[in-house]
Amino acid sequence: MTEIANGQQILPPDYTLKEPEPEHCPGPESENAGKGDSCQGCANKEVCESLPKGPDPDLPLIKENLANIKHKILILSGKGGVGKSTFTTMLSWALSADEDLQVGAMDLDICGPSLPHMLGCVRETIHESNTGWTPVYVTDNLATMSIQYMLPDTDSAIIWRGSKKNALIKKFLKDVDWDYLDYLLIDTPPGTSDEHISINNYLKESQIDGALIVTTPQEVALLDVRKEINFCRKAGINILGLVENMSGFVCPNCKGESKIFKATTGGGKALCNELGIDFLGSVPLDPRIGRCCETGESFLDEFPDSPASTAILEVIESLRDAVGDV
Amino acid sequence: MTEIANGQQILPPDYTLKEPEPEHCPGPESENAGKGDSCQGCANKEVCESLPKGPDPDLPLIKENLANIKHKILILSGKGGVGKSTFTTMLSWALSADEDLQVGAMDLDICGPSLPHMLGCVRETIHESNTGWTPVYVTDNLATMSIQYMLPDTDSAIIWRGSKKNALIKKFLKDVDWDYLDYLLIDTPPGTSDEHISINNYLKESQIDGALIVTTPQEVALLDVRKEINFCRKAGINILGLVENMSGFVCPNCKGESKIFKATTGGGKALCNELGIDFLGSVPLDPRIGRCCETGESFLDEFPDSPASTAILEVIESLRDAVGDV
């Protein structure tokens, strides 16, 4: 059996050595990388010399740019299609409904940006000024940033490897003029790869309040969510809680409830109990949520009486509680 | 307006220049990279010198290893959670139901592998022999490969940047002893990033039959699927057709149909008409599909009378037709 994960580095930097490190290697990321006696004749010499040394000089700049942001929340899930962007959208609408709160929503999904569509501003563009990139304002107190605003047309694929995505994420943090915000909501793509490693590294000095984990009830989603929780723990990201999405479907004809994505292993609640994570609630599947996301309208405003609206608002209250805001 | 995508390179290699290319730059990937007159004093010199030159020497080895595979099909979608892995699983069960066909299913989703769970072999492990890595056999004529088989436990996160994922994908192609296969089905993660760029590059000499695109009906999924189609066209990947998943839900109580993910813009069929792609069919949402994926059973065997089974088998017939197999 080959267990490649045992030797895996946590949060590895983005390089490949040409041969294994020699004896007495000073370490590819040390100050003396490429300069030691054992470096002479080593095939890795050039790679090691060219690696950045010491802490990233941009981290203090990111910290300064985000200094006026009170709460930073990551929205995470191992799996795609569980409702991360939908929930980020709901959170954005719900928080910004309070005119006294300034809210920002950042879309880290570089290859599949959804936030602009769901917030109804897909055709907006970014403007650059002396103070940096100006985000797109959905309302007076709701600002958003996404690669979607920079594309020549909506169909354009972003065919980028990790390193290019990382560079853009850094710009979103360092060069976007977010100004004062009560909340910065950071929507992430599925997985535990470049975007996730980078956002955590880049925000090391700026501090994240923590992560909201989104899942659906079925085991195949929980399997990926367990990996995401494992990532948070290894990376030192505080988990604010977990929300279970699409938990049941009430037929509009007969009002009978169907478990479309069935919790064969107890769903999100059982997972939270097992792993010691706060369960923030279940949100039933309401097709009108998807329809509001299609038209860029706030589901919470359009259908305040839906059981899904009640559930979402309760989750948001618990989340604000978890970051010490209420 | 900043249109960063206009200057974007298609299928860029994995490096970052320290400053823009100077005048008379021989090109970072040319034979003379780092050696030209204009390279002297250029901050990129070291990066350019260390970049691999010419075609990847592993491509002929990959070609040789895959020489006995008749059809290679990518399963793609811009968006997560639309049913790529579910459909790959269905395809695997359906094709391998014919005892005369040898089928392989490769899981390129490194951070969120689902295939082993859906095929009911999540606890299997990989064995290494003289002829390479032996895939996990679900049945006598259905072989699978996934990073899941290499993890110390199912919860372990794979916290890997793109470059490490690419290295593993190359091993899956070069070192796995697939032997003779009629079909190799390649399940991909969402997006258009490292995994997608790499699989296309690595299979350049081995030839892919093409890609099956999976979507759900709502516009927010189609938005990402358009990007995936754009990627296929830029990368020269033949599109075999598109299947629309979760197209309608029939309530088990009242038999009334609900459009859970509503096709506000005409869904997959309209998209196919617009972009000149073959529409292979719609598969209705049947919660029993998800339940079979939870237990690793074949939905097609368990519920042959479901309208979803009929729809899936029709899509598979069209797909075999598209690769010239029937």
Interface residues (C-beta under 8 A of the other chain):
Chain A: M1 T2 E3 I4 A5 N6 Q8 I10 L11 P12 P13 D14 Y15 T16 E46 V47 E49 S50 G78 K79 G80 G81 V82 S85 I110 C111 G112 S114 H117 M118 T125 I126 H127 E128 W133 I147 M150 L151 P152 T154 D155 S156 A157 I158 I159 W160 R161 G162 S163 K164 K165 A167 L168 P189 P190 G191 T192 S193 D194 H196 I197 T216 Q218 E219 V220 L223 D224 R226 K227 E228 I229 N230 F231 K234 A235 F249 C251 P252 N253 C254 G256 S258 K259 I260 F261 K262 T264 L285 P287 G290 R291 C293 E294 T295
Chain B: M1 T2 E3 I4 A5 N6 Q8 I10 L11 P12 P13 D14 Y15 T16 E46 V47 E49 S50 G78 K79 G80 G81 V82 S85 I110 C111 G112 S114 H117 M118 T125 I126 H127 E128 W133 I147 M150 L151 P152 T154 D155 S156 A157 I158 I159 W160 R161 G162 S163 K164 K165 A167 L168 P189 P190 G191 T192 S193 D194 H196 I197 T216 Q218 E219 V220 L223 D224 R226 K227 E228 I229 N230 F231 K234 A235 F249 C251 P252 N253 C254 G256 S258 K259 I260 F261 K262 T264 T265 L285 P287 G290 R291 C293 E294 T295
